[in-house]
Amino acid sequence: MSVFGIWKSLHHSVAYRQRLMARGNFNHSNNLSEVSCLGFLGGIKPKIFTGSRDHYIKMYEINADGLGLFEASHEFSAAHYDCVTSIVAYGDSVFSASRDTDIMRFSLQDMKRDHIELQAHNKWIQSMCIINAYRPLLVTACKEGRVKVWDITSTRKLRLVDQISHAHEEAINELATHSGILFTASRSFLLLFITGY
């Protein structure tokens, strides 16, 4: 390869990296440990939520272009008893799950905890998502391979609607949804469930 070819390749690589450069920075100097999960809520003033290994959840309000240095605008009190493993923001609520097997629901109107579902699963909760079929439902998955579906709209409390005891024979690492289809992923399998909710 000629010197010009090497320079052109290097220039393209640097230009590509510049397009991926961070536009905004989040100040985590007040966290006691690293961030373990993220949540996002769009809108006029987008919000980013962080869960960390120090058991706390923080909210950052960002501007539309994402430029700037952002400090946490709120730290939700009533922390989990273990590492926060998943955060889902939906409407005026933020749901968090943890290795402590609990699910917490916080209100974005008064920034207080609305509800705690103690021992929502028998093992660590690994992932959560919202499935929008006929109504929004919270779906949770845990380390023992169980999936649970929760009603989040009829009351501020969570109401168990359905569960799949052994969706996988091992830990479910991640959940995703699209058009009423639920995808579950474990170490060796990817499954999909057509929901009738």
GIHU-V765256 format. One record per pair of residues at least 24 apart in sequence whose ideal C-beta (glycine too) atoms are under 6 Angstrom apart, sorted by the first residue. I is the first residue (numbers start at 0). J is the second residue. Records with the same first field share a line. If there is no record, write none. Layout:
I: J + J
This chain:
22: 65 + 66
23: 65 + 66 + 67
24: 68
25: 59 + 69
26: 70
35: 82 + 83
36: 83 + 85 + 86
38: 86 + 87 + 88
40: 88
48: 86 + 88 + 93
50: 83 + 86 + 95
52: 82
54: 78 + 79
56: 95
73: 110
75: 105
77: 112
84: 124
85: 126 + 127
87: 127 + 129
89: 129
94: 137
96: 124 + 127
98: 123
113: 155
114: 155 + 156
116: 157
125: 171 + 172
126: 173 + 174
128: 174 + 176
130: 176 + 181
132: 179 + 194 + 196
136: 196
138: 174
140: 171 + 174
142: 170
144: 168 + 169 + 171
